[in-house]
Amino acid sequence: MVIKILGPGCSNCQKLEALARTAVDELGLDAEIVKVADYVDIMAYGIMSTPALVVDEKVKIAGFVPSLDQVKTALQV
C-alpha cells in the first residue's frame, strides 16, 4: 500500500501525516508513506485544497484534517 500526503508542508499536512502513521501502526498495515509537496503533482490529483490523503492513487480525503478514525476507515476501504 502506498499512502501519499498531499500538501505544502503546513501544520495541517503534518497533522495528517502523523495521523496516517498512527493509523498504519494501529492497523498493522504494510504501507509506504510519501509526502507530495509539489503543486503541479498535487493538482494532478484534482485537489484544490490541502491536506489530502491518497491511498494507492485514489483520493480518500481532501481539504480538511480528519480524525484518526476517519483515516483508519480510509485505509481499510
Residue, then its C-alpha position, 0 to 999 in steps of 0.5 A: m500500500v502506498i499512502k501519499i500526503l498531499g500538501p505544502g508542508c503546513s501544520n495541517c499536512q503534518k497533522l495528517e501525516a502523523l495521523a496516517r502513521t498512527a493509523v498504519d501502526e494501529l492497523g498493522l498495515d504494510a504501507e509506504i508513506v510519501k509526502v507530495a509537496d509539489y503543486v503541479d503533482i498535487m493538482a494532478y490529483g484534482i485537489m484544490s485544497t490541502p491536506a489530502l490523503v491518497v491511498d494507492e492513487k485514489v483520493k480518500i480525503a481532501g481539504f480538511v484534517p480528519s480524525l484518526d478514525q476517519v483515516k483508519t476507515a480510509l485505509q481499510v476501504 
